[in-house]
Amino acid sequence: MKENETESENSLVDTAHTFTLALFPSAKKKPRTNIASADLIRSGFKMTTFQTNFDVQPDTEGILSITHKLKERGGTESLLLSNLDFAVKMMRLSPISKISTLLVKGDGQYVRIGKDDSITYTITSEGGNRRVDCLVYVDSDYNLVNHSHITGVHFSMHSCQDERQSCFKQAKDALINGRHPALRIECNRFSVTYTIRSVPWDIMTIQTRCHFSLSPLDVEGLLKRKCWLQKEKAPCPELIACMDHLIEKYLTASHPPTKDVRFLLQGDGEVVSIISSDISENYEQYILGLVLGLRSAQKPTGVHGLKFVPWPRCFI
């Protein structure tokens, strides 16, 4: 594996491939400093360099090799190592690893894997939740993004939250009759931005919503969507509480609705829509949410047969 490594772990010379980190209190013997690190040295910290660029493919083998080297070297943030482990799973079966660059960030450290900047995936963490953002530079005769640039492979490692119309399909349809300097689609904790290489003068943005479409609407289908929520929207205790309550009612009610019905689950600052896939114009709609002021551990407003809270159809 070819790597752009520095000559010494403790070198303080800033290069295009290293940056300086404060890792631990200095000993009595102070190292030589440069101007950029002088202030941190005075405050009682010893400086060391951390490699950021790795000129290998961001596939499973490449990421695992880099992770192993960073662990051996020491001084690597646990969050960065955790995000690298996630990157291994994400890129395991991705056909795009050979033509992309992977940027993995921790709290104050990062690594860049690969050398093709036409497609870049960035992995970060926000409030304990991982986020993946993809940036795609397009080449076009008109210097604009069109629907032919939107390809499913860019979305291949993502589990879309809209079962009615996928984020890929929404992005494709947005440009089916036109072109734009940039298009960004956001879906849960994933996004793809298509842009020209020069600075775009406008960006079209699409925001998906969480929609579950079940046929039939039954306990098995609800349990599968609960598993998805736990994996893709964790932590989401309020949404899970609403889903658990709905599942409980479907298990205990004598005749729970299986068609022409829509449930709206509200919690954790989000709304999840659950509909029967064969829904008609004459359907009933209900909302489930935690009562204002109650903790997430408490039960939400009830459903079918007890405290089913209807929401007027005019709000659809």
WOSULQUI-V885413 format. One record per helix or strand of 3 or more residues. SS is the DSSP state (H for helix, E for strand). FROM is the first residue (numbers start at 1). TO is the last residue. If there is no record, write none. Layout:
# WOSULQUI-V885413
SS/FROM/TO, SS/FROM/TO
This chain:
# WOSULQUI-V885413
E/18/25, H/35/42, E/45/51, H/60/73, H/78/91, H/97/99, E/101/105, E/110/113, E/119/126, E/129/137, H/147/149, H/152/155, H/167/174, E/182/187, E/190/195, E/204/207, E/210/214, H/219/232, H/237/252, E/261/267, E/270/276, E/284/289, H/313/315
